[in-house]
Amino acid sequence: MNVLQTLVSQQLITKKLSKHQLASIIGYTNISKGLRVIDHFITTLTESNDIRSKLQQALDIPSKDYKAAIEQVEVDIEKLAQQAFTPSIQVILSGRPSPVFAAIFFIKVDIPEGIESLQFTNEINCVFDCYIQNQNAHFSGTSYYTDSGDDYLSFVEALEKAELFNKPIPWSFGNGFRYFRKYKDTLTFDRRGNLINRAGQYQKSVSTLNVNGKSIPSSFFK
């Protein structure tokens, strides 16, 4: 039980209320739904229908105690997320998936274990190769590929040409990828493997590093 759950339980006892009564006081006529919303908030801090303020008001929780409990849960959630993190690649799709759940089939890319321990240039080359293999596996039989001689970079050129002339291309085709390298360290690449953004890091171009023939600012790797 986290500190927010404990605080809410203590206030329920003090106010002599059941959780069902709490859901009703907050305004839920569907008590089961109300209980789910409350439990979800106090365990994950996921808000719905202004539950944060309504819960505090319903239980008359002192602002100082409520704020401290929420901040501690945020710290705990952060720790769990950091512990659970594993490097991964996520494909950036070329359009809105339809149906939405179908995107799962195209987004996920498996990468070798321990890839982050490689020398950086080798690591990025390996990541890009994984992305290329993913695109080859999904789309090698399409006209874009066969018309390009089953060559990935020729396939990319065909896509770019189609986009230049505003021709529709399948939403499932990759438009680059995100490499979740470390916790709070995400590299974003375009279709050609060019690094276009790095989240969570100080960025300033100084000199460049060449990966697969592409220039990358050295500040991205600090």
Summary of the structure (lengths in Angstrom):
residues: 222
radius of gyration: 24.2
end to end distance: 38.6
largest distance: 73.6
contacts: 580
relative contact order: 0.10
helix: 53%
strand: 16%
